Amino acid sequence: MIRSRTLRAAGVLLVAVLAVACGNGNNPFDLTVGMCFDDPDVDDGRVHEVTTADCEQPHDNEVYWVIELPDGDFPGVEDISVIADEGCLAAFPEAIGEDYLESDYFASYLAPSAGSWADGDRSIVCYAFDQDGPVTGSVRTNAG
């Protein structure tokens, strides 16, 4: 699946990108709340690495919430999508300071693939972005 910057409809979160931890850049699952990063290269619907950015400089995305999944068998893409949609949307108002449907920001997430799950990745990384282009400064109301 490829991350889309199309308009959201009726509170449904945008499409996720499956992330695979490998390559020479930053591991997508090392991202934490408050970290900013630029749009990653997507290879066959998967992100292999991300380039972090200084939030005070123009950047594409900011992590506002991370959901840690329990160990066990890979839950599957559909189950992870449900968990991510519900969790990322629930965290959005407090983190960003306004309801998702009223916000100028959009949300998406990076989620583990079956392959990265086997390597121990258990994080769903929720992030916000402005579809009109880069943001300078934090999008979070409680940043600091």
N, C-alpha and C positions, 0 to 999 in steps of 0.2 A: 504494500500500500504506500502511496506517496502522499505526503502532507499537502493539503490543499489550502489555498488562501481564498477560497470562495466564501460567499456570505453564509453565515450561520443561520439556521432556521429553527425556530421554536425551542431554543435552549439546547439543541443537540450540539455536542462538542465536535470540533473538526476531526478529520481523519488522523489517526496516529501513524507514526513511522516506527517500524520495528527496528530496534537497535541491536547491533552486534558489536561486542567489545573486541576490537582488534585494530591493527594498524599502528602507525607511529604517532598519531595525534593524541588528543585527550579522550579517554574512555567516556562515552555518553553517561555511564552509570556512576561516574565520579562527580557529576554535577550536583550541587547542593543549592538550597534555597538562597536566593540573592545573587547567584552567579549569572552572568550574561554571556551569551554566545551568539555567533553569527550563523546564518543558515548553513547547515551542513550539506555536503555532497550526498546525494542519495543514489545508491547503486542497487538496482533491482528491488526497490522498496525498502532498503536497509541502510542504516547509518552506521558507518564503521568507526568514525571519529568526529569530534567536534572541536571547533576552535573557540576557546573562551575569549571574552572581550572585556575591557574595562567598561563598567556600566556608565561611567561619566563621559565616555566617548560614544559616538554613534554605534549602535549594535542592533541586531535583528530580534533577539529573544531574551527573556529573563525568566529564570526558574522561580516559581512562586510557591510550589508545593512538591513534596516527594512522598509517594506512597510506597511503603515497604511491604512486599508480599511475603507470606510465610514459606518456609522450605516445604518441599514435597514434590510431587509430580508437576510437570508443566501444566498449568490450568487450561491452556489453549487460547488462541487469539481472541475468540468471541468472549470468553469469560474475562480475560484481561481488559478487553474493550469496555465491558460493562462496569468493571471496578474503576477503570480510569475515568470514564464519562461521569459516573456518579461522584467519585472522590475529587476530581479536578474541578468540576462545577461547584461542588459544595464548598471547596476552599476558596474559590475565586472572590466572592464578595468581601470576605475578611482581609484577604491578602491584597486585593486591588482597590478596595474601598467603594465599590459600587456593584450593583447587580450585573450579571453577565450580559443580559439582553440590553441593558442601558449603557454599557461601557463602550468606549472607543476601542478597547483592546479585544483581541480574540485569544482563544486558548487552544492549545494542542498538547500532545504529550509524546514522549519517547517511551517505548515499552520493550521489555525483553522478548526476543525471539526464542524459539525452542532451542536453538544452538547456544545463545548466550545464557539461557536458563541453565543449561547443562554445565556451563562454566561458572555458575553461582550468582548470576545477576538476578536480583529480585526487586529492583526499583522501577516504579513508573514515575517519570520525571514530567511534571506538569509545568508548562511554560506559557507566558503571554507574549503577544506581539501586536504590532500595529500593521494592518494590511497595507497602509499607505507608505510604509517604508521604515527606515531605521528610527530608533528612539534614542534620545540622549538623556541620561539620568535613569533612576529607578521607576518602574511602573507600580511598585508595591507601596501601599500607604504606610506600612510599618518598617520601611527600609531605614537602615541607619546603623 
